[in-house]
Amino acid sequence: MNPIELEWQHLKKDELAGKMFEDELELAYAVIDGVQARGERGNHSTHCVKFNSKTSS
């Protein structure tokens, strides 16, 4: 398993388990909050990166 897969496994188990989400946006915010919480506990800095989803033809 590569490092990001292990981190995602812990995020799901420790931060998201047992929670229900109304939609994808609510899930996205929960993932952001979970990453921030894991970062704070591990004394790591975190930041969001916004990718441009528009494609040019």
C-alpha positions as CSV (number, residue, x, y, z in Angstrom):
1,M,0.0,0.0,0.0
2,N,1.4,3.4,-0.9
3,P,1.5,6.2,1.8
4,I,-1.6,8.0,0.5
5,E,-3.7,4.8,0.6
6,L,-2.7,4.3,4.2
7,E,-3.5,7.9,5.1
8,W,-6.9,7.5,3.4
9,Q,-7.6,4.3,5.3
10,H,-6.9,6.1,8.6
11,L,-9.0,9.1,7.5
12,K,-12.0,6.8,6.7
13,K,-11.6,4.8,9.9
14,D,-10.8,7.6,12.4
15,E,-12.6,10.6,11.0
16,L,-15.5,9.5,8.7
17,A,-16.7,6.2,10.1
18,G,-20.3,6.1,11.2
19,K,-21.2,9.4,9.7
20,M,-23.9,10.0,7.1
21,F,-23.7,12.8,4.5
22,E,-26.5,14.5,2.7
23,D,-24.5,15.1,-0.5
24,E,-21.0,15.1,-2.0
25,L,-20.3,18.6,-0.7
26,E,-21.0,17.7,2.9
27,L,-18.6,14.7,2.4
28,A,-16.0,16.9,0.9
29,Y,-16.1,19.3,3.9
30,A,-15.9,16.3,6.3
31,V,-12.8,15.1,4.4
32,I,-11.2,18.5,4.7
33,D,-12.0,18.7,8.4
34,G,-10.7,15.2,8.9
35,V,-7.4,16.0,7.1
36,Q,-7.0,19.1,9.2
37,A,-7.7,17.3,12.4
38,R,-5.2,14.5,11.6
39,G,-2.6,17.2,10.7
40,E,-3.1,19.0,14.0
41,R,-2.8,15.8,16.0
42,G,0.4,14.9,14.1
43,N,1.7,18.4,14.4
44,H,1.7,18.8,10.5
45,S,0.6,21.7,8.5
46,T,-2.2,21.2,5.9
47,H,-3.5,23.4,3.1
48,C,-6.2,23.0,0.4
49,V,-5.3,23.1,-3.2
50,K,-8.1,24.0,-5.7
51,F,-7.8,22.4,-9.1
52,N,-9.3,24.0,-12.1
53,S,-12.0,21.6,-13.3
54,K,-12.7,23.4,-16.6
55,T,-11.3,21.7,-19.7
56,S,-10.6,23.5,-22.9
57,S,-11.6,22.0,-26.2
